[in-house]
Amino acid sequence: MTANMYYQRIDDTFELLEDKLDELAEDPDVTTAAGVINVTFANGVVFVFSRQPPTEQLWLATPGGGFHYEWSEEKGDWLDTKTGAAFRPFVVTQMREHAAIEFSWD
């Protein structure tokens, strides 16, 4: 993937993530700075989404651990570098487990 494609994919993903978070009734605190999105939920749980240009990855930190993702054109999603699990369904599951939030990301 070219650097321009990486930035386009990560920017699209982060923009969609922010839009989806804005739709939540729970209204988590969302702060963004320098390629990082910090999301603090009402129960104090924090998720950190960050871009990693040197490796062309998206990183996610949750109470469940740290996860690294690489873009898959074939799947149209970011895939976990260890398990191959898709990013969007994983985020939905993590929000349900750790923040008690029903989050939809189709």
Secondary structure, 3 states (H helix, E strand, C coil): CCHHHHHHHHHHHHHHHHHHHHCCCCCCEEEEECCEEEEECCCCCEEEEEEECCCCEEEEEECCEEEEEEEECCCCEEEECCCCCEHHHHHHHHHHHHHCCCCCCC
